[in-house]
Amino acid sequence: MKKIFALGLLLGASGSCFADVVGITSITNLTIPVNRPPIISTSGIEFNPGVNKIVFKIAGKTCTFNSSGNPYGAGQGKGCTYGITVNNSTNTLSQPVSNGNGCTLARDMIAACK
């Protein structure tokens, strides 16, 4: 929930009740110098997908998620909000976040990236 709230603050309020959001947190571990914290950044985009699914490439995988228009009404008028973390050093995905309600569930998001 904290991550969805943070994405909302990052991207601002939506003018459309069917605006969907995809936010990605990127982590890059430093090899040299050692004992330094990783580089972490978060970015996202808000959009109206129409009747399309949400499809994007990350960590060498193609992710396909439900959108507020496919199936129609997913997100129950609030759109679909997603967040995912990619570790660029290990090429792995983790910490999926979804608002559910017809949107792809958080527990299914990583499996939806093939």
SVG drawing of the C-alpha trace seen along z (x, -y; Angstrom):
<svg xmlns="http://www.w3.org/2000/svg" viewBox="-16 -16 52 33">
<polyline fill="none" stroke="black" stroke-width="0.4" points="0.0,0.0 2.8,-2.4 4.3,-1.9 0.9,-2.6 0.6,-5.8 4.1,-6.8 3.4,-6.2 0.3,-8.4 2.4,-11.2 5.1,-10.8 2.7,-10.9 0.1,-13.3 -3.7,-13.1 -5.4,-11.8 -7.8,-13.8 -9.5,-10.7 -11.1,-8.0 -9.7,-5.4 -6.1,-6.5 -3.7,-3.6 -0.3,-3.9 2.9,-1.8 5.7,-2.7 9.1,-1.0 11.8,-1.1 15.2,-0.4 18.1,0.9 21.7,1.0 24.3,2.4 27.8,1.0 30.7,3.4 33.4,0.8 33.6,-1.1 32.6,1.6 30.4,1.2 28.3,-1.6 24.5,-1.7 22.8,-0.7 21.6,-3.4 17.8,-3.4 15.4,-5.4 11.6,-5.3 9.8,-6.5 6.4,-5.9 3.8,-7.0 0.1,-7.6 -2.0,-6.9 -5.4,-5.8 -4.9,-2.5 -8.2,-2.4 -9.2,1.3 -5.6,2.5 -3.7,4.6 -0.7,3.0 2.5,4.5 6.1,3.4 9.6,5.0 11.7,5.1 14.7,7.2 14.6,9.1 11.0,10.1 7.7,8.9 5.0,8.1 1.3,8.2 -1.1,6.8 -4.8,6.1 -5.7,2.5 -8.8,0.5 -10.2,1.0 -9.3,4.7 -11.2,6.2 -13.5,3.2 -14.0,1.7 -11.0,3.3 -9.9,1.1 -13.6,0.3 -13.4,-3.2 -10.0,-4.0 -7.8,-2.5 -5.1,0.0 -2.1,-0.9 1.0,1.2 4.5,1.0 7.4,3.4 11.1,3.4 13.9,4.5 17.4,5.2 19.6,4.3 22.6,6.2 20.8,9.5 18.1,9.0 15.3,10.0 11.9,8.6 10.5,8.3 8.0,6.4 5.0,6.4 2.2,4.0 -1.3,3.8 -4.6,2.3 -6.5,5.5 -10.2,5.2 -9.9,6.8 -6.4,5.5 -3.7,8.2 -3.1,9.2 0.3,8.5 0.8,12.2 0.4,12.8 2.5,10.0 5.9,11.6 4.5,14.7 2.9,12.4 6.4,11.3 7.8,13.9"/>
</svg>
